[in-house]
Amino acid sequence: MRAAVEAGELSVDVPESVTVERPKNRDHGDYATNVALQLAKPAGKPPRAVAELVAARLRELPGVAKVDIAGPGFLNITLDAASQGELARSIVEAGEAYGRNEALKGLRINLEFVSANPTGPIHIGGVRWAAVGDSLARILKATGAEVATEYYLNDAGVQISKFAASLKAAANGEPVPADGYVGEYITDIAKAITDGVPGILELPADEQLQAFRTHGLKLMVAEIQRSMDEFGTHFDTWFSEQTLHDSGAVTKAIERLREQGHVFDEDGAIWLRTTDFGDDKDRVLIKADGETTYFAADAAYYLSKRDRGSEVSVYMLGADHHGYVNRLKAIAACAGDDMDRNIEVKIGQFVKMLRDGEEVRMSKRAGNIITIDDVVEWIGVDAARYTLSRSSTDSTITLDINVLTSQTNENPVYYVQYAHARMCSVARKAAGLGIDKGADFEPGLLATEWESALLGQLAAFPGEVAKAGRFREPHHVARYLEKLAGEYHRFWENCQILPKAGEELTDTHRARLWLVEATRTVLANGLTLLGVSAPERM
């Protein structure tokens, strides 16, 4: 295209970017592009005429076997075997860096996820965000973004007071207060506090309640942090809601929003006019009795993220938080930001668990919920992280314990991990036979349809990573890995990788060892982006 422009064949400006994709149908070549349709109008020529000019230039490039024109002017490009096979060398040499790209280079993103109230163990909805959020953070970093991960601790307000009252009641052998918290974990925490704080039960009722609040919150947060660490989920910041109140950040936020012209006083209360930006009603910041609302803390928290350098604040909320989308976006707009760019709100749908065909609803420890520890005990960290990340978050997901603990192809994480282990087995067998793939190989020998299909999948990996980061959807990586594993299994079944007994080692065997190592590298890189292990043996 650039050559056609420079030769005067096309009178257009060279576009900054051109879409090049892998065709779903392999008969349509190795790559396809609609650049001729993109250039036709500014060039003042029919799309097929532009396609002919570009195709002629592409055919002159080394490594291009043929270029076909399809439909109104699509270009289907087929590489020769050597050019395509050279990808195996590039992947092996790049190692862990293969797949990383700069699609989101320089973008500063604050990624907040899980953020469950510190009043109990992380439940199954939070487990989904623990998997998806951490995977997304890894993917965003792999696409060049600057990412800060954050857990927002709702350690102020009514629910914490109910939590403290529940602990106090349990420690004193009293009935749980109305709307209080129940479960073995409440009894366990209450006992830990009474054992660790001598004389707490002799304190006056109000001081005792405050003590249970302080110590209970500390123990519960530590428990949440333990479960997150064991699940492989890392947060750069554990942000306390209480600090927003103690530091005066809430008051300052209201003043800043008033300066923007969106705060008004009515009926003795202070309001934010969020209806100007799509919310269904205006929101109270300070009640008539002077009490600060949760919404005021939400506003202060958003401004805190922006003040700390976040260009895009991503909120990952539970299935029961649909009503938060418009109000959070309205906060950004009221602050003078672009509600379609500076803030993103994702809602994760419900998760169900099945065992023997029946839905599992109860936790041994928490009573009325399934906790993260339950999920890990039943199916393991790898299966949980992979399965929770492989579906779009806007869809309900069912975790079938029987399937996810089986060693069959129905178990998606087993299917992908087994492919990686099979590749490692090939390397071990080669070493045992004294076979080395060598420092070089002939890429043109990777010419069968199965090798070509596998190379095509390997080439798609950086694009899938970029897409997952751009759309904030880790499931693109998981689904890609399953396709790659499938292509590898077909290659395995149809191509002899190592020489049979009595056969001589050939250059084709060596080339295929390069291809195996390239595929293993991509599978390992993809699993790492999902926070899932890549086992060498299974």
C-alpha positions as CSV (number, residue, x, y, z in Angstrom):
1,M,0.0,0.0,0.0
2,R,2.7,2.5,1.0
3,A,4.6,1.5,-2.2
4,A,1.5,2.1,-4.3
5,V,1.1,5.6,-2.7
6,E,4.8,6.4,-3.2
7,A,4.6,5.3,-6.8
8,G,1.7,7.6,-7.4
9,E,-0.7,4.7,-8.1
10,L,-2.9,5.8,-5.2
11,S,-3.5,9.4,-4.2
12,V,-4.3,8.9,-0.5
13,D,-2.8,9.5,2.8
14,V,-1.3,6.3,4.3
15,P,-3.6,5.4,7.2
16,E,-2.2,5.1,10.7
17,S,-3.5,1.6,11.2
18,V,-4.8,-1.2,9.0
19,T,-6.9,-4.1,10.1
20,V,-5.3,-7.5,9.3
21,E,-7.0,-10.6,10.6
22,R,-6.7,-14.4,10.6
23,P,-9.6,-15.8,8.4
24,K,-11.8,-18.3,10.1
25,N,-11.7,-20.4,7.0
26,R,-8.2,-21.5,6.2
27,D,-9.1,-21.7,2.5
28,H,-9.1,-17.9,2.6
29,G,-5.4,-17.7,3.3
30,D,-3.3,-16.9,6.3
31,Y,-4.3,-13.2,6.6
32,A,-7.1,-11.0,5.4
33,T,-7.5,-7.2,5.2
34,N,-10.2,-4.8,4.1
35,V,-7.7,-2.0,3.4
36,A,-8.9,-1.6,-0.2
37,L,-12.4,-0.8,1.0
38,Q,-10.9,1.6,3.5
39,L,-8.9,3.5,0.8
40,A,-11.5,3.3,-2.1
41,K,-13.4,6.5,-1.3
42,P,-10.5,8.8,-0.6
43,A,-8.7,7.4,-3.6
44,G,-11.7,7.9,-5.8
45,K,-11.5,4.4,-7.2
46,P,-13.7,1.3,-7.0
47,P,-12.6,-1.0,-4.1
48,R,-11.6,-3.9,-6.4
49,A,-9.4,-1.5,-8.4
50,V,-7.6,-0.4,-5.3
51,A,-7.4,-4.1,-4.2
52,E,-5.7,-4.9,-7.5
53,L,-3.0,-2.2,-7.0
54,V,-2.3,-3.2,-3.4
55,A,-2.3,-7.0,-4.3
56,A,0.3,-6.4,-7.0
57,R,2.6,-4.8,-4.5
58,L,2.0,-7.5,-1.9
59,R,2.9,-10.2,-4.3
60,E,6.3,-8.6,-4.7
61,L,7.1,-9.1,-1.0
62,P,9.4,-12.0,0.0
63,G,7.5,-14.7,1.8
64,V,4.1,-14.0,0.2
65,A,3.0,-17.0,-1.8
66,K,-0.2,-15.5,-3.2
67,V,-2.8,-12.7,-2.8
68,D,-6.4,-13.3,-3.8
69,I,-9.1,-10.7,-4.1
70,A,-12.5,-11.7,-2.8
71,G,-15.9,-10.1,-2.8
72,P,-16.0,-6.3,-3.1
73,G,-12.3,-6.0,-2.5
74,F,-11.1,-8.0,0.4
75,L,-7.5,-9.2,0.2
76,N,-6.6,-12.8,1.2
77,I,-2.9,-13.3,1.8
78,T,-1.2,-16.6,1.8
79,L,2.4,-16.9,3.1
80,D,4.9,-19.5,1.8
81,A,5.7,-22.3,4.3
82,A,9.1,-20.9,5.2
83,S,7.8,-17.5,6.1
84,Q,5.0,-19.0,8.2
85,G,7.2,-21.5,9.9
86,E,9.7,-18.8,10.9
87,L,7.2,-17.8,13.5
88,A,8.2,-20.8,15.6
89,R,11.7,-19.5,15.9
90,S,10.4,-16.0,16.8
91,I,8.2,-17.4,19.6
92,V,10.9,-19.6,21.1
93,E,13.4,-16.7,21.1
94,A,10.9,-14.3,22.6
95,G,9.9,-16.7,25.3
96,E,7.8,-15.1,28.1
97,A,7.6,-11.8,26.1
98,Y,5.7,-13.4,23.2
99,G,2.1,-12.1,23.2
100,R,2.9,-8.9,25.0
101,N,2.2,-5.8,23.0
102,E,1.7,-2.0,23.3
103,A,-2.0,-1.8,22.4
104,L,-2.7,0.2,25.6
105,K,0.7,1.7,26.1
106,G,0.8,4.5,28.7
107,L,-2.9,4.2,29.7
108,R,-3.2,4.5,33.5
109,I,-5.9,2.3,34.8
110,N,-7.2,1.8,38.4
111,L,-8.8,-1.6,38.6
112,E,-11.0,-2.2,41.6
113,F,-12.5,-5.6,42.1
114,V,-14.0,-7.9,44.8
115,S,-14.3,-5.1,47.4
116,A,-16.8,-7.2,49.4
117,N,-17.8,-5.9,52.8
118,P,-15.3,-7.1,55.4
119,T,-18.1,-8.6,57.4
120,G,-17.6,-12.2,56.3
121,P,-15.7,-14.6,54.0
122,I,-15.5,-13.9,50.3
123,H,-18.6,-15.5,48.7
124,I,-18.8,-17.1,45.3
125,G,-19.7,-13.9,43.5
126,G,-16.5,-12.3,44.9
127,V,-14.5,-15.3,43.8
128,R,-15.5,-14.7,40.2
129,W,-14.1,-11.1,40.4
130,A,-11.0,-12.4,42.2
131,A,-10.3,-14.6,39.2
132,V,-11.4,-12.2,36.4
133,G,-10.0,-9.0,38.0
134,D,-6.6,-10.5,38.7
135,S,-6.4,-12.0,35.2
136,L,-7.5,-8.7,33.7
137,A,-4.8,-6.9,35.6
138,R,-2.2,-9.3,34.1
139,I,-3.6,-8.9,30.6
140,L,-3.7,-5.1,30.8
141,K,-0.1,-4.9,31.9
142,A,0.8,-7.3,29.0
143,T,-0.8,-4.7,26.6
144,G,1.3,-1.9,28.0
145,A,-1.1,-0.3,30.4
146,E,0.0,1.1,33.8
147,V,-2.3,-0.8,36.2
148,A,-3.1,-0.2,39.9
149,T,-5.2,-2.9,41.5
150,E,-7.4,-2.0,44.4
151,Y,-9.7,-3.5,47.0
152,Y,-12.1,-1.0,48.6
153,L,-12.8,-1.9,52.2
154,N,-16.3,-0.8,53.2
155,D,-15.1,-0.4,56.8
156,A,-17.5,2.4,57.8
157,G,-21.3,2.4,58.2
158,V,-24.2,0.3,59.3
159,Q,-23.0,-3.2,58.1
160,I,-19.8,-2.9,60.2
161,S,-21.9,-1.9,63.2
162,K,-24.1,-5.0,62.7
163,F,-20.9,-7.1,62.3
164,A,-19.6,-5.8,65.6
165,A,-22.9,-6.4,67.3
166,S,-23.0,-10.0,66.0
167,L,-19.5,-10.7,67.4
168,K,-20.4,-9.1,70.8
169,A,-23.6,-11.2,71.0
170,A,-21.7,-14.4,70.1
171,A,-19.0,-13.8,72.7
172,N,-21.6,-13.2,75.4
173,G,-23.8,-16.1,74.5
174,E,-26.6,-13.8,73.5
175,P,-29.1,-14.0,70.5
176,V,-27.8,-12.6,67.2
177,P,-29.3,-9.1,66.7
178,A,-31.9,-8.7,63.9
179,D,-30.2,-8.5,60.5
180,G,-27.0,-9.6,62.2
181,Y,-24.4,-12.0,60.8
182,V,-24.5,-15.8,61.5
183,G,-22.2,-18.7,60.8
184,E,-19.4,-20.5,62.4
185,Y,-17.0,-17.8,61.3
186,I,-18.7,-15.3,63.6
187,T,-18.2,-17.7,66.6
188,D,-14.6,-18.3,65.6
189,I,-13.8,-14.6,65.3
190,A,-15.6,-13.8,68.6
191,K,-13.6,-16.5,70.4
192,A,-10.3,-15.3,68.8
193,I,-11.0,-11.8,70.1
194,T,-12.0,-12.9,73.7
195,D,-8.9,-15.1,73.8
196,G,-6.6,-12.4,72.5
197,V,-8.1,-9.4,74.4
198,P,-8.2,-10.2,78.1
199,G,-11.0,-8.5,80.0
200,I,-13.0,-7.5,76.9
201,L,-16.2,-9.0,78.3
202,E,-15.8,-6.9,81.5
203,L,-15.9,-3.6,79.6
204,P,-19.0,-1.4,79.5
205,A,-21.4,-2.3,76.7
206,D,-20.5,0.6,74.4
207,E,-16.7,0.1,74.9
208,Q,-17.1,-3.6,74.4
209,L,-18.9,-3.1,71.1
210,Q,-16.2,-0.7,69.9
211,A,-13.5,-3.2,70.8
212,F,-15.3,-6.0,68.9
213,R,-15.6,-3.6,66.0
214,T,-11.9,-2.8,65.9
215,H,-10.5,-6.2,66.5
216,G,-13.2,-8.0,64.5
217,L,-12.6,-5.8,61.5
218,K,-8.8,-6.4,61.7
219,L,-9.2,-10.2,61.9
220,M,-11.8,-10.3,59.1
221,V,-9.6,-8.2,56.8
222,A,-6.7,-10.5,57.6
223,E,-8.8,-13.5,56.7
224,I,-9.8,-11.9,53.4
225,Q,-6.2,-11.1,52.6
226,R,-5.2,-14.7,53.3
227,S,-7.9,-16.1,51.0
228,M,-6.9,-13.7,48.2
229,D,-3.2,-14.6,48.6
230,E,-4.0,-18.3,48.5
231,F,-6.1,-17.7,45.4
232,G,-3.2,-16.0,43.7
233,T,-5.0,-12.6,43.6
234,H,-2.9,-9.5,44.4
235,F,-3.9,-6.0,45.2
236,D,-1.6,-3.0,45.2
237,T,-3.8,-1.1,47.5
238,W,-6.3,-2.0,50.3
239,F,-8.2,1.2,50.4
240,S,-10.2,2.0,53.6
241,E,-13.5,3.8,53.3
242,Q,-13.0,5.1,56.8
243,T,-10.0,7.1,55.8
244,L,-12.1,9.1,53.4
245,H,-14.1,10.3,56.4
246,D,-11.2,10.7,58.8
247,S,-9.1,12.7,56.4
248,G,-11.9,15.1,55.4
249,A,-11.8,13.8,51.8
250,V,-15.6,13.4,51.7
251,T,-16.2,17.1,52.7
252,K,-13.6,18.2,50.2
253,A,-15.2,16.1,47.5
254,I,-18.6,17.8,48.1
255,E,-16.9,21.2,47.9
256,R,-15.2,20.3,44.6
257,L,-18.5,19.0,43.1
258,R,-20.3,22.2,44.2
259,E,-17.6,24.2,42.4
260,Q,-18.5,22.3,39.3
261,G,-22.1,23.4,39.7
262,H,-23.8,20.1,40.3
263,V,-24.4,20.3,44.1
264,F,-27.6,21.8,45.5
265,D,-29.4,22.2,48.8
266,E,-32.9,21.1,49.4
267,D,-35.1,20.1,52.3
268,G,-32.1,20.6,54.6
269,A,-30.0,18.0,52.8
270,I,-27.2,18.4,50.3
271,W,-27.7,16.7,46.9
272,L,-25.7,15.9,43.7
273,R,-27.7,16.5,40.5
274,T,-26.9,13.2,38.8
275,T,-30.1,13.3,36.7
276,D,-28.2,15.7,34.4
277,F,-26.1,12.7,33.3
278,G,-28.6,9.8,33.0
279,D,-29.2,8.8,36.6
280,D,-32.8,8.0,37.4
281,K,-32.9,10.4,40.4
282,D,-30.6,12.9,42.1
283,R,-28.6,11.6,45.0
284,V,-28.3,12.7,48.6
285,L,-24.7,13.5,49.8
286,I,-25.5,14.7,53.3
287,K,-28.9,13.9,54.9
288,A,-30.9,16.6,56.7
289,D,-29.7,15.2,60.1
290,G,-26.1,15.8,59.0
291,E,-25.3,12.1,58.4
292,T,-23.1,11.4,55.4
293,T,-24.4,8.9,52.8
294,Y,-22.5,6.0,51.2
295,F,-22.9,7.9,48.0
296,A,-20.9,10.8,49.3
297,A,-18.1,8.3,50.1
298,D,-18.4,6.9,46.5
299,A,-17.9,10.4,45.1
300,A,-14.9,11.0,47.3
301,Y,-13.4,7.6,46.4
302,Y,-13.8,8.3,42.6
303,L,-12.0,11.7,43.0
304,S,-9.3,10.0,45.1
305,K,-8.6,7.6,42.3
306,R,-8.3,10.5,39.8
307,D,-6.1,12.4,42.2
308,R,-3.8,9.4,42.5
309,G,-3.2,9.4,38.7
310,S,-5.9,7.1,37.4
311,E,-6.9,8.0,33.8
312,V,-9.5,5.2,33.7
313,S,-11.2,3.9,36.8
314,V,-12.7,0.4,36.3
315,Y,-15.2,-0.8,38.8
316,M,-16.0,-4.5,38.9
317,L,-19.2,-5.0,40.8
318,G,-21.5,-7.8,41.8
319,A,-24.7,-9.0,40.1
320,D,-26.9,-7.0,42.5
321,H,-25.3,-3.7,41.7
322,H,-26.9,-2.8,38.4
323,G,-28.3,0.4,40.0
324,Y,-24.8,1.6,40.6
325,V,-23.8,2.0,36.9
326,N,-25.5,5.3,36.1
327,R,-24.9,6.9,39.5
328,L,-21.2,6.1,39.4
329,K,-20.9,7.4,35.8
330,A,-22.8,10.5,36.9
331,I,-20.2,11.2,39.6
332,A,-17.5,11.2,36.9
333,A,-19.5,13.6,34.8
334,C,-20.3,15.9,37.7
335,A,-16.6,16.0,38.4
336,G,-16.0,17.3,34.9
337,D,-14.7,13.9,33.4
338,D,-15.9,12.0,30.4
339,M,-18.3,9.4,31.7
340,D,-17.7,7.3,28.6
341,R,-14.0,7.2,28.9
342,N,-12.7,8.0,32.4
343,I,-15.0,5.5,34.2
344,E,-16.1,1.9,33.3
345,V,-18.5,-0.1,35.4
346,K,-18.7,-3.9,34.8
347,I,-21.3,-6.1,36.4
348,G,-20.6,-9.7,37.0
349,Q,-23.5,-12.1,36.8
350,F,-24.3,-14.9,39.2
351,V,-22.3,-18.1,39.7
352,K,-23.9,-21.4,40.6
353,M,-22.2,-24.7,41.7
354,L,-23.4,-28.2,41.0
355,R,-22.4,-31.5,42.5
356,D,-24.0,-34.7,41.2
357,G,-26.5,-32.6,39.2
358,E,-27.7,-30.7,42.3
359,E,-27.1,-27.1,43.1
360,V,-24.8,-26.5,46.1
361,R,-26.0,-23.6,48.2
362,M,-24.5,-23.9,51.7
363,S,-21.1,-23.4,53.2
364,K,-19.8,-25.5,56.0
365,R,-18.4,-22.4,57.7
366,A,-20.5,-19.4,56.6
367,G,-23.9,-21.2,56.7
368,N,-25.9,-19.4,54.0
369,I,-23.2,-18.7,51.3
370,I,-20.5,-20.6,49.4
371,T,-17.1,-19.1,50.3
372,I,-13.9,-18.9,48.4
373,D,-12.4,-21.5,50.7
374,D,-15.2,-23.9,49.7
375,V,-14.6,-23.3,46.0
376,V,-10.9,-24.0,46.4
377,E,-11.5,-27.1,48.5
378,W,-14.0,-28.5,46.0
379,I,-12.2,-27.8,42.7
380,G,-8.8,-26.2,43.4
381,V,-7.4,-22.8,42.5
382,D,-6.5,-23.6,38.9
383,A,-9.9,-25.0,38.0
384,A,-11.6,-22.1,39.7
385,R,-9.5,-19.3,38.2
386,Y,-9.6,-20.8,34.7
387,T,-13.3,-21.6,34.6
388,L,-14.4,-18.3,36.2
389,S,-12.3,-16.4,33.6
390,R,-13.3,-18.3,30.5
391,S,-16.9,-16.9,30.2
392,S,-18.0,-13.3,29.6
393,T,-18.9,-11.7,33.0
394,D,-22.3,-10.6,31.7
395,S,-23.4,-14.3,31.6
396,T,-24.4,-16.5,34.4
397,I,-21.9,-19.4,35.0
398,T,-22.3,-22.8,36.5
399,L,-19.3,-24.6,38.0
400,D,-19.9,-28.4,37.9
401,I,-17.7,-29.9,40.6
402,N,-17.9,-33.4,39.0
403,V,-16.7,-32.0,35.6
404,L,-14.0,-29.7,37.0
405,T,-12.4,-32.4,39.1
406,S,-12.4,-34.9,36.2
407,Q,-9.4,-35.8,34.0
408,T,-11.4,-35.6,30.7
409,N,-11.7,-33.3,27.7
410,E,-14.9,-32.0,29.2
411,N,-12.9,-30.2,31.8
412,P,-11.5,-27.1,30.0
413,V,-8.6,-26.4,32.4
414,Y,-7.5,-30.1,32.2
415,Y,-7.8,-30.0,28.4
416,V,-5.4,-27.0,28.2
417,Q,-3.0,-28.0,31.0
418,Y,-2.8,-31.6,29.6
419,A,-1.8,-30.1,26.2
420,H,1.1,-28.3,28.0
421,A,2.1,-31.4,29.9
422,R,2.1,-33.4,26.7
423,M,4.5,-30.9,25.1
424,C,6.8,-31.1,28.1
425,S,6.7,-34.9,27.8
426,V,7.9,-34.6,24.2
427,A,10.8,-32.6,25.3
428,R,11.7,-35.1,28.0
429,K,11.5,-38.0,25.6
430,A,13.7,-36.1,23.1
431,A,16.3,-35.5,25.8
432,G,16.1,-39.2,26.8
433,L,16.9,-40.2,23.2
434,G,19.8,-37.7,23.1
435,I,17.8,-35.6,20.6
436,D,18.3,-31.8,20.5
437,K,16.2,-29.5,18.3
438,G,19.4,-27.7,17.5
439,A,20.2,-24.0,17.3
440,D,18.5,-23.6,13.9
441,F,16.0,-25.3,11.7
442,E,14.4,-25.2,8.3
443,P,11.0,-23.5,8.7
444,G,9.9,-24.5,5.3
445,L,9.6,-28.1,6.5
446,L,6.5,-27.1,8.6
447,A,4.3,-27.4,5.6
448,T,1.5,-29.9,6.4
449,E,-2.0,-28.6,6.9
450,W,-1.8,-29.5,10.6
451,E,1.4,-27.6,11.1
452,S,0.0,-24.6,9.1
453,A,-3.1,-24.6,11.2
454,L,-1.1,-24.7,14.4
455,L,1.2,-21.9,13.3
456,G,-1.9,-19.8,12.4
457,Q,-3.2,-20.2,15.9
458,L,0.2,-19.2,17.4
459,A,0.2,-16.1,15.2
460,A,-3.1,-15.0,16.6
461,F,-2.0,-14.9,20.3
462,P,-0.8,-11.3,20.5
463,G,-4.0,-10.1,18.9
464,E,-6.2,-12.1,21.3
465,V,-4.2,-10.6,24.3
466,A,-4.7,-7.1,22.9
467,K,-8.4,-7.7,22.3
468,A,-8.9,-9.1,25.9
469,G,-7.2,-5.9,27.3
470,R,-9.1,-3.5,25.0
471,F,-12.5,-4.9,25.9
472,R,-11.6,-5.8,29.5
473,E,-12.5,-9.5,28.8
474,P,-10.1,-12.2,29.9
475,H,-12.3,-14.9,28.5
476,H,-10.8,-14.2,25.0
477,V,-7.5,-15.5,26.3
478,A,-9.0,-18.7,27.8
479,R,-11.0,-19.5,24.7
480,Y,-8.0,-18.9,22.6
481,L,-6.0,-21.4,24.6
482,E,-8.6,-24.1,24.1
483,K,-8.5,-23.5,20.4
484,L,-4.7,-23.7,20.5
485,A,-4.8,-26.9,22.5
486,G,-7.2,-28.4,20.0
487,E,-4.9,-27.5,17.1
488,Y,-1.9,-29.0,19.0
489,H,-3.8,-32.3,19.7
490,R,-4.6,-32.6,15.9
491,F,-1.0,-31.9,15.0
492,W,0.1,-34.5,17.6
493,E,-2.2,-37.1,16.0
494,N,-1.2,-36.5,12.4
495,C,2.5,-35.5,12.5
496,Q,5.3,-37.8,13.8
497,I,7.3,-35.5,16.1
498,L,10.1,-37.9,17.2
499,P,11.7,-40.7,15.1
500,K,10.3,-44.1,15.7
501,A,12.6,-46.9,16.8
502,G,15.1,-47.6,14.1
503,E,14.4,-44.4,12.2
504,E,17.0,-41.7,11.6
505,L,16.6,-38.2,13.0
506,T,15.6,-35.8,10.2
507,D,15.4,-32.1,9.8
508,T,11.6,-32.4,9.8
509,H,11.8,-33.9,13.3
510,R,13.9,-31.0,14.5
511,A,11.6,-28.5,12.9
512,R,8.6,-30.0,14.7
513,L,10.5,-29.9,18.0
514,W,10.8,-26.1,17.4
515,L,7.1,-26.0,16.7
516,V,6.3,-28.0,19.9
517,E,8.4,-25.6,22.0
518,A,6.8,-22.6,20.4
519,T,3.3,-24.0,21.2
520,R,4.3,-24.8,24.8
521,T,5.6,-21.3,25.2
522,V,2.3,-19.7,24.1
523,L,0.2,-22.0,26.3
524,A,2.4,-21.2,29.3
525,N,2.2,-17.5,28.6
526,G,-1.5,-17.6,28.2
527,L,-2.1,-19.6,31.4
528,T,0.2,-17.2,33.2
529,L,-2.0,-14.3,32.1
530,L,-5.0,-16.1,33.7
531,G,-3.0,-16.9,36.9
532,V,-3.2,-20.6,36.2
533,S,-0.2,-23.0,36.5
534,A,1.3,-24.7,33.4
535,P,2.2,-28.2,34.8
536,E,4.9,-30.3,33.2
537,R,3.4,-33.6,34.3
538,M,-0.2,-34.7,34.8
